[in-house]
Amino acid sequence: MAFIACIHCLSVRVYPYMGFMTGQQYQCQDCESISPIIIEFDSEEDRLAFQAARDAEEEE
């Protein structure tokens, strides 16, 4: 099962915000950012691995 995540905080609590002629946009329920870009993961393990790699990169 694939699911989407926020590009800012990686929360999976993302829902469609706007669409039609403006193009699809999403809003995160956790950080409240609105963006046309989301990240799609195939599994929870993929999301956790991505988050761990991003956190390790930020620490450097």
TINUNU-764653 format. One record per atom (N, C-alpha, C): x, y, z; atom name. Coordinates in Angstrom, 2 decimals. Each point is the difference from the previous one (the first is absolute). Layout:
<r x="X" y="Y" z="Z" atom="CA"/>
...
***
This chain:
<r x="0.84" y="-1.18" z="0.00" atom="N"/>
<r x="-0.84" y="1.18" z="0.00" atom="CA"/>
<r x="0.89" y="1.25" z="0.00" atom="C"/>
<r x="-0.16" y="0.85" z="-0.96" atom="N"/>
<r x="0.76" y="1.24" z="-0.09" atom="CA"/>
<r x="-0.73" y="1.11" z="0.77" atom="C"/>
<r x="0.76" y="0.92" z="0.55" atom="N"/>
<r x="-0.60" y="1.14" z="0.68" atom="CA"/>
<r x="0.88" y="1.22" z="-0.20" atom="C"/>
<r x="-0.56" y="1.17" z="0.26" atom="N"/>
<r x="0.72" y="1.25" z="-0.23" atom="CA"/>
<r x="0.42" y="0.62" z="1.32" atom="C"/>
<r x="1.05" y="0.85" z="-0.07" atom="N"/>
<r x="0.51" y="0.65" z="1.20" atom="CA"/>
<r x="0.36" y="1.45" z="-0.33" atom="C"/>
<r x="-0.02" y="0.83" z="1.01" atom="N"/>
<r x="0.36" y="1.41" z="-0.11" atom="CA"/>
<r x="1.49" y="0.14" z="-0.30" atom="C"/>
<r x="0.38" y="0.91" z="-0.90" atom="N"/>
<r x="1.41" y="0.18" z="-0.33" atom="CA"/>
<r x="0.75" y="0.75" z="1.10" atom="C"/>
<r x="-0.71" y="0.67" z="0.90" atom="N"/>
<r x="0.64" y="0.77" z="1.05" atom="CA"/>
<r x="0.25" y="-0.81" z="1.27" atom="C"/>
<r x="-1.04" y="-0.69" z="0.48" atom="N"/>
<r x="0.12" y="-0.71" z="1.28" atom="CA"/>
<r x="-0.14" y="-1.52" z="-0.13" atom="C"/>
<r x="-0.26" y="-0.49" z="-1.20" atom="N"/>
<r x="-0.18" y="-1.42" z="-0.30" atom="CA"/>
<r x="-1.21" y="-0.64" z="0.69" atom="C"/>
<r x="-0.93" y="0.82" z="0.42" atom="N"/>
<r x="-1.23" y="-0.52" z="0.59" atom="CA"/>
<r x="-0.85" y="-0.65" z="-1.09" atom="C"/>
<r x="-0.71" y="-1.05" z="0.34" atom="N"/>
<r x="-0.90" y="-0.64" z="-0.95" atom="CA"/>
<r x="-1.41" y="0.58" z="0.10" atom="C"/>
<r x="-0.18" y="0.99" z="0.86" atom="N"/>
<r x="-1.30" y="0.65" z="0.16" atom="CA"/>
<r x="-0.13" y="1.15" z="-1.00" atom="C"/>
<r x="-0.04" y="-0.37" z="-1.29" atom="N"/>
<r x="-0.07" y="0.95" z="-1.11" atom="CA"/>
<r x="-1.30" y="-0.24" z="-0.74" atom="C"/>
<r x="-0.68" y="1.07" z="-0.37" atom="N"/>
<r x="-1.24" y="-0.16" z="-0.74" atom="CA"/>
<r x="-0.07" y="1.02" z="-1.14" atom="C"/>
<r x="-0.78" y="-0.29" z="-1.04" atom="N"/>
<r x="-0.14" y="0.96" z="-1.10" atom="CA"/>
<r x="-0.56" y="1.32" z="0.51" atom="C"/>
<r x="0.59" y="1.09" z="-0.45" atom="N"/>
<r x="-0.40" y="1.33" z="0.45" atom="CA"/>
<r x="-0.76" y="0.74" z="-1.10" atom="C"/>
<r x="0.52" y="-0.09" z="-1.21" atom="N"/>
<r x="-0.59" y="0.74" z="-1.11" atom="CA"/>
<r x="0.29" y="-0.74" z="-1.29" atom="C"/>
<r x="-0.78" y="0.21" z="-0.98" atom="N"/>
<r x="0.25" y="-0.66" z="-1.26" atom="CA"/>
<r x="-0.62" y="0.75" z="-1.15" atom="C"/>
<r x="-0.45" y="-0.72" z="-0.98" atom="N"/>
<r x="-0.63" y="0.50" z="-1.20" atom="CA"/>
<r x="0.99" y="0.78" z="-0.85" atom="C"/>
<r x="-0.26" y="1.24" z="-0.35" atom="N"/>
<r x="0.85" y="0.74" z="-0.93" atom="CA"/>
<r x="1.32" y="0.45" z="0.64" atom="C"/>
<r x="0.06" y="0.08" z="1.29" atom="N"/>
<r x="1.23" y="0.44" z="0.67" atom="CA"/>
<r x="1.00" y="-1.14" z="0.14" atom="C"/>
<r x="-0.40" y="-1.20" z="-0.28" atom="N"/>
<r x="0.86" y="-1.15" z="0.22" atom="CA"/>
<r x="-0.19" y="-0.52" z="1.41" atom="C"/>
<r x="0.29" y="-1.26" z="0.20" atom="N"/>
<r x="-0.20" y="-0.62" z="1.31" atom="CA"/>
<r x="0.98" y="0.56" z="1.02" atom="C"/>
<r x="-0.49" y="0.35" z="1.17" atom="N"/>
<r x="0.83" y="0.42" z="1.12" atom="CA"/>
<r x="-0.43" y="-0.80" z="1.22" atom="C"/>
<r x="0.93" y="-0.14" z="0.95" atom="N"/>
<r x="-0.25" y="-0.79" z="1.20" atom="CA"/>
<r x="0.32" y="0.83" z="1.23" atom="C"/>
<r x="-0.71" y="-0.26" z="1.09" atom="N"/>
<r x="0.28" y="0.67" z="1.27" atom="CA"/>
<r x="0.31" y="-1.05" z="1.05" atom="C"/>
<r x="1.05" y="0.24" z="0.77" atom="N"/>
<r x="0.39" y="-0.88" z="1.09" atom="CA"/>
<r x="-0.77" y="0.39" z="1.25" atom="C"/>
<r x="-0.57" y="-0.95" z="0.69" atom="N"/>
<r x="-0.74" y="0.28" z="1.22" atom="CA"/>
<r x="0.92" y="0.26" z="1.18" atom="C"/>
<r x="1.27" y="-0.42" z="-0.10" atom="N"/>
<r x="0.92" y="0.19" z="1.12" atom="CA"/>
<r x="0.74" y="1.34" z="-0.07" atom="C"/>
<r x="0.65" y="0.30" z="-1.13" atom="N"/>
<r x="0.75" y="1.26" z="-0.10" atom="CA"/>
<r x="-0.78" y="1.07" z="-0.75" atom="C"/>
<r x="-1.17" y="-0.34" z="-0.53" atom="N"/>
<r x="-0.91" y="0.91" z="-0.68" atom="CA"/>
<r x="0.56" y="0.61" z="-1.28" atom="C"/>
<r x="1.08" y="-0.55" z="-0.55" atom="N"/>
<r x="0.54" y="0.52" z="-1.26" atom="CA"/>
<r x="-0.90" y="-0.44" z="-1.15" atom="C"/>
<r x="-0.05" y="0.84" z="-1.03" atom="N"/>
<r x="-0.77" y="-0.29" z="-1.20" atom="CA"/>
<r x="0.98" y="-0.07" z="-1.15" atom="C"/>
<r x="-0.05" y="-1.09" z="-0.76" atom="N"/>
<r x="0.99" y="-0.21" z="-1.05" atom="CA"/>
<r x="-0.59" y="-0.85" z="-1.12" atom="C"/>
<r x="0.44" y="0.26" z="-1.25" atom="N"/>
<r x="-0.42" y="-0.87" z="-1.09" atom="CA"/>
<r x="0.87" y="-1.26" z="-0.07" atom="C"/>
<r x="1.03" y="-0.06" z="0.83" atom="N"/>
<r x="0.94" y="-1.12" z="-0.03" atom="CA"/>
<r x="-0.15" y="-0.83" z="1.27" atom="C"/>
<r x="-0.10" y="-1.31" z="-0.18" atom="N"/>
<r x="-0.05" y="-0.95" z="1.11" atom="CA"/>
<r x="0.99" y="-1.11" z="-0.30" atom="C"/>
<r x="0.28" y="-0.82" z="0.98" atom="N"/>
<r x="0.87" y="-1.16" z="-0.19" atom="CA"/>
<r x="-0.88" y="-1.23" z="0.13" atom="C"/>
<r x="0.16" y="-0.95" z="-0.91" atom="N"/>
<r x="-0.78" y="-1.23" z="0.04" atom="CA"/>
<r x="0.92" y="-1.16" z="0.36" atom="C"/>
<r x="-0.39" y="-0.77" z="1.00" atom="N"/>
<r x="0.76" y="-1.16" z="0.44" atom="CA"/>
<r x="-0.82" y="-1.26" z="-0.22" atom="C"/>
<r x="0.69" y="-1.10" z="-0.26" atom="N"/>
<r x="-0.68" y="-1.28" z="-0.19" atom="CA"/>
<r x="-0.33" y="-0.68" z="1.32" atom="C"/>
<r x="0.78" y="0.32" z="1.06" atom="N"/>
<r x="-0.24" y="-0.64" z="1.30" atom="CA"/>
<r x="0.47" y="0.91" z="1.12" atom="C"/>
<r x="-0.42" y="-0.32" z="1.21" atom="N"/>
<r x="0.42" y="0.75" z="1.18" atom="CA"/>
<r x="1.50" y="-0.13" z="0.22" atom="C"/>
<r x="0.56" y="-1.16" z="-0.32" atom="N"/>
<r x="1.45" y="-0.21" z="0.15" atom="CA"/>
<r x="0.77" y="0.94" z="-0.93" atom="C"/>
<r x="-0.50" y="0.22" z="-1.20" atom="N"/>
<r x="0.65" y="0.93" z="-0.93" atom="CA"/>
<r x="-0.01" y="1.42" z="0.55" atom="C"/>
<r x="-1.12" y="0.40" z="0.60" atom="N"/>
<r x="-0.11" y="1.35" z="0.57" atom="CA"/>
<r x="0.97" y="0.17" z="1.17" atom="C"/>
<r x="0.08" y="-1.01" z="0.86" atom="N"/>
<r x="0.90" y="0.08" z="1.15" atom="CA"/>
<r x="1.46" y="0.02" z="-0.44" atom="C"/>
<r x="0.36" y="-0.77" z="-1.02" atom="N"/>
<r x="1.37" y="0.01" z="-0.52" atom="CA"/>
<r x="0.33" y="1.36" z="-0.61" atom="C"/>
<r x="-0.93" y="0.59" z="-0.73" atom="N"/>
<r x="0.20" y="1.32" z="-0.59" atom="CA"/>
<r x="0.17" y="1.05" z="1.09" atom="C"/>
<r x="-0.83" y="-0.07" z="1.04" atom="N"/>
<r x="0.09" y="0.96" z="1.10" atom="CA"/>
<r x="1.32" y="-0.14" z="0.74" atom="C"/>
<r x="0.46" y="-1.22" z="0.23" atom="N"/>
<r x="1.28" y="-0.22" z="0.68" atom="CA"/>
<r x="1.15" y="0.55" z="-0.83" atom="C"/>
<r x="-0.03" y="-0.21" z="-1.31" atom="N"/>
<r x="1.06" y="0.52" z="-0.88" atom="CA"/>
<r x="-0.03" y="1.52" z="-0.02" atom="C"/>
<r x="-1.19" y="0.60" z="-0.03" atom="N"/>
<r x="-0.12" y="1.46" z="0.00" atom="CA"/>
<r x="0.50" y="0.58" z="1.33" atom="C"/>
<r x="-0.34" y="-0.64" z="1.11" atom="N"/>
<r x="0.45" y="0.47" z="1.31" atom="CA"/>
<r x="1.51" y="-0.11" z="0.12" atom="C"/>
<r x="0.60" y="-1.07" z="-0.50" atom="N"/>
<r x="1.45" y="-0.18" z="0.05" atom="CA"/>
<r x="0.70" y="1.05" z="-0.85" atom="C"/>
<r x="-0.58" y="0.34" z="-1.14" atom="N"/>
<r x="0.58" y="1.03" z="-0.87" atom="CA"/>
<r x="-0.05" y="1.38" z="0.64" atom="C"/>
<r x="-1.09" y="0.29" z="0.72" atom="N"/>
<r x="-0.14" y="1.29" z="0.67" atom="CA"/>
<r x="0.98" y="0.14" z="1.15" atom="C"/>
<r x="0.39" y="-1.10" z="0.64" atom="N"/>
<r x="0.94" y="0.04" z="1.12" atom="CA"/>
<r x="1.41" y="0.31" z="-0.44" atom="C"/>
<r x="0.33" y="-0.30" z="-1.26" atom="N"/>
<r x="1.36" y="0.22" z="-0.49" atom="CA"/>
<r x="0.31" y="1.43" z="-0.24" atom="C"/>
***
